[in-house]
Amino acid sequence: MEHVLGMTAIAVAILIGFGALGTALGFGLLGGRFLEGAARQPELIPQLQVKMFIVAGLLDAVSMIGVGIAMLLLFSNPLITVLKG
């Protein structure tokens, strides 16, 4: 059972770490592309800004789903109930 708990802790760390890394890279690319588009066509800044915020919300949602799965594994691990039963 200790092996399952240890591997679960590693899985949780990987889920949260890669979620944070992916979100950071996504926001960096998103901000850079927004600034490029705004510099090329300043008259489209309002439309680009709306689309940027929509994509930023989707980026956050993906990482929050990963954090939710990690918390499920950490606090209510279904693998432990299988081992006990």
N, C-alpha and C positions, 0 to 999 in steps of 0.2 A: 504494500500500500504506500510505503514511503517513496517508492520509485514513481508511482503515478502522481503523487503530490509534487515531487521534484520536477518531473517533466511538465506538469501543468504550470508550475511557476515559470519555467523557461518559455513555454508557449505564450503565457500572458505577457511576459517581457518582450517577446518578439512581436506579438500583435500590437502592443501599444507603441513600441519603438518604431516599427516600420510604418504604422499609421501616422505617427508624428513626422517621420522623415518624408513620407509621400506627400503629406499636406504642406509641409514647408517647401518642398520642391515645386509643388503645384502652384502655391501662392507666389513664389518667386517668378515662375514662368508667366503666370497670369498678369502680375503687375508689370513685368517687362513688356509683354505684348500689348497691354493696355496703353502704356506710355508711348510705345512705338506708333500705335494706331492714332493716338491723340496728337502726336507730333506731326504725323503725315496729313491727317485731315481733322483740324481743330473743330470744324463745324459738326462733326459726328460725335463729339465727346458725350453728350447726354445719352445717346443710344448705346454707345460703347460702355458707358458707366453702368447702365441698367443690366446689360448682358454680363458685365464683369461681376456684379453683385450676385446675380443668379448662379453663375459658375462658382463663385466663392462659397455660396451656401451649399452647393452640391459637394464641393471639396470637403467642407466641414462635416457634412452628413456621412460621407464615406468613412472618415476617421472615427466619428462617434459610433457608427455601427461596429467597427472593430473594437472600440473600447467597451461597448456593451457586451459583445461576445466574450471579451477578456474577463469582464466582471462576472459573467455567468460562469465561466470556467473556474474562476478564483473562489467565488463564494457558494456556488451551488453546482458543484462538479458532478455531472451525470455519470462519469466514469467510476466514481467512488461508490455510488449506489449499486452499480453493476457488480463491483467486487464484493460488497457486503452481502448481496443477495444470493 
